[in-house]
Amino acid sequence: MKIKLLSFFVAIISIANAQNLTLTKALYEPIVGDQRGTYPLDTSFYSTGLPSTITGTAVTWDFSNLILNPTVTLISTDYIAPATATVPPPSGATIAEDQGGSYTFYKSVATPSTQYELMSVKFSSVALTFTNTAIVARWPISYGYNLTDAIGGTFQFSVSGNFSGSSTSNADGMGTLKMPQGNNFTNVLRLKSVSSMTMTIFSFPVGNVKQTIYQYYHASSKFPILTINSTATTFSSQTTNVTTASGNSSFLVIGVKENSLSALNFKVFPNPASTAVNIELPNNKVAESITLINSIGQVLKTKTNSNILNVSEIPNGVYYLEVRSEDHSSRKPVVINH
């Protein structure tokens, strides 16, 4: 009987572990041609601190009270070939992150391990060049992952100098992530990265920078659902702390307001949807058109004279439906989750 019970618990543990998210190079390392959109989120509701300290398994991170400003501007990031950047790339870079002319260069290597390394950051008059690169990811990454890496290089802005320090990465949490607009994600992996650097000029220490980044990953997106960035900068004995939050635009709807037109007080079901969404209009009317629009206003597909729209090929995320009938239109959010 004991053997049977032991086998049963081993099976349960195996099933639970199999469900844990693992980040792999094939699925989560950026490649040339990728695009990423994020929206800044207001953290002012969390006056006593964000729930970033929660670690462990089967935990819940409640960020549902982050504030999404309807007038906020989308931040777009393109992943490009280093040679196409408008600034000289470092030798050996395999990909560049372009955020409106600010560049971060990386290289993907297979030896001594399969990993993704940060090489340099260049924006405006500021440049940070790593002579000892920072390992961003050593694949695969799953709960319990831990990596410490020595980093160093040169910096340049109003003055020039050197920096040295270390970076650590730790996949320290698995659980449920609650986001604004009722978006909840299960089986989320949290990756915490801490970089500490001492800045020197002519061998004299002039300041310290400590950056802590929390990234919350879900199987529905290559890029994090949520990123929290806390940076502490100390110069001349003065310390400045800045914390920012940004959400994946694929799962946030900006500026969507449901119209109050009684003729289009329609219902959307199921919501979330996996294969198709159905529209129900008063008096069993048929919609003249149904349009699926993403969070940055792009039309993904349209169907006329129908109350059903197939969404089986649409990636997971939050979108909205625009329904037109008798010269009126209305929009409502819809969540797609296969």
KAHUPE-V764486 format. One record per run of one state. SS is the DSSP state (a for helix, b for strand, c for the rest). FROM is the first residue (numbers start at 1). TO is the last residue. If there is no record, write none. Layout:
BEGIN
ss:SS from:FROM to:TO
ss:SS from:FROM to:TO
END
This chain:
BEGIN
ss:c from:1 to:1
ss:a from:2 to:18
ss:c from:19 to:22
ss:b from:23 to:23
ss:c from:24 to:24
ss:a from:25 to:28
ss:c from:29 to:34
ss:b from:35 to:42
ss:c from:43 to:50
ss:a from:51 to:53
ss:c from:54 to:55
ss:b from:56 to:62
ss:c from:63 to:66
ss:b from:67 to:67
ss:c from:68 to:74
ss:b from:75 to:80
ss:c from:81 to:81
ss:a from:82 to:84
ss:c from:85 to:94
ss:b from:95 to:99
ss:c from:100 to:101
ss:b from:102 to:109
ss:c from:110 to:114
ss:b from:115 to:123
ss:c from:124 to:125
ss:b from:126 to:138
ss:c from:139 to:140
ss:b from:141 to:141
ss:c from:142 to:145
ss:b from:146 to:156
ss:c from:157 to:159
ss:b from:160 to:179
ss:a from:180 to:182
ss:b from:183 to:201
ss:c from:202 to:203
ss:b from:204 to:217
ss:c from:218 to:225
ss:b from:226 to:235
ss:c from:236 to:237
ss:b from:238 to:248
ss:a from:249 to:251
ss:c from:252 to:261
ss:a from:262 to:264
ss:c from:265 to:266
ss:b from:267 to:269
ss:c from:270 to:272
ss:b from:273 to:273
ss:c from:274 to:275
ss:b from:276 to:280
ss:c from:281 to:281
ss:a from:282 to:284
ss:c from:285 to:288
ss:b from:289 to:293
ss:c from:294 to:298
ss:b from:299 to:304
ss:c from:305 to:307
ss:b from:308 to:310
ss:c from:311 to:316
ss:b from:317 to:325
ss:c from:326 to:327
ss:b from:328 to:336
ss:c from:337 to:338
END
